[in-house]
Amino acid sequence: MVKLIYIVVFGALIWLGLLQIRRYLKYRKGGDGLDAATTLASRIVPCAHCGVHIPEADAISHRGQFFCCKKHRQLEQG
């Protein structure tokens, strides 16, 4: 029974050591595996017509206002 406990503890130590080695190697590569595009937060803006919030990169900008679609931009113009 004591041998079994030693084997389990030894296995756990090896497993933890391998985890630490993997974390170190990932750190040395220069990152956590995520690319810059997924880690950067984008600004959220409301549609000037309906008020729905969308990322600024996806919004349609017209005269300093943001719209969620072309239809809302046209409705707001006239």
C-alpha positions in Angstrom: 0.0 0.0 0.0 2.9 2.4 0.8 4.5 1.6 -2.6 1.2 2.6 -4.3 1.2 6.0 -2.5 4.8 6.6 -3.5 4.1 5.8 -7.1 1.1 8.2 -7.1 3.0 11.0 -5.5 6.0 10.4 -7.9 3.7 10.4 -10.9 2.0 13.7 -9.7 5.4 15.3 -9.3 6.5 14.3 -12.8 3.2 15.6 -14.2 3.6 19.0 -12.4 7.2 19.2 -13.6 6.1 18.6 -17.2 3.4 21.3 -16.9 6.0 23.8 -15.7 8.4 22.9 -18.5 5.6 23.4 -21.1 4.7 26.8 -19.6 8.3 27.9 -19.6 8.8 26.9 -23.3 5.6 28.7 -24.3 6.8 31.8 -22.4 10.1 31.7 -24.2 8.4 31.5 -27.6 6.9 34.9 -26.8 3.3 34.6 -25.9 0.4 32.7 -24.6 -0.6 31.2 -28.0 -3.1 33.9 -28.8 -2.5 36.2 -31.7 -2.6 40.0 -31.3 -6.0 40.4 -33.2 -7.8 38.3 -30.6 -6.3 40.0 -27.6 -6.9 43.6 -28.6 -10.1 45.1 -27.4 -12.1 47.1 -30.0 -14.2 50.1 -29.2 -17.9 49.5 -29.1 -20.2 52.3 -30.6 -23.9 52.7 -30.7 -25.9 52.9 -34.0 -27.2 56.5 -34.3 -30.5 55.2 -35.6 -31.5 52.2 -33.5 -29.0 52.3 -30.7 -27.6 48.8 -31.0 -24.0 48.5 -29.9 -21.4 47.1 -32.4 -17.6 47.1 -32.8 -16.3 50.3 -34.4 -14.5 48.2 -37.0 -17.9 46.7 -38.2 -19.8 50.0 -38.0 -20.5 52.3 -41.0 -19.2 55.8 -40.2 -20.8 58.8 -41.8 -20.2 62.5 -40.7 -19.0 61.5 -37.2 -21.9 59.1 -36.5 -21.9 55.3 -36.6 -24.5 53.0 -38.0 -25.0 49.3 -37.8 -26.1 48.9 -41.5 -26.4 50.9 -44.7 -30.2 51.1 -44.4 -30.0 52.9 -41.0 -27.5 55.3 -42.5 -29.8 56.1 -45.4 -32.9 56.5 -43.0 -31.0 58.9 -40.8 -30.0 61.1 -43.8 -33.4 61.7 -45.1 
